[in-house]
Amino acid sequence: MIVAFFRELLGSGTLLGINILNYEPVQGVGYINNGLMLMPPMALILVACIIWYQRARHKGLQEEK
């Protein structure tokens, strides 16, 4: 659910069909829809970032050398 949330929000600027980031004040800051977020490989990159974050925060999850 976390991956789907970020892919839809940053990819098309909507959540459940409701425009969130496609308004003038947000686009005036410099937001542009990112088509790469909608592609399937981006899901793997987001999952890798979540795993990286979890392992960095919780040292017990890191493997022993």
Secondary structure, DSSP 8 states (H G I E B T S, - for coil): -HHHHHHHHHHHSEETTEESS-SHHHHHHT----GGGGSHHHHHHHHHHHHHHHHHH-GGGS---
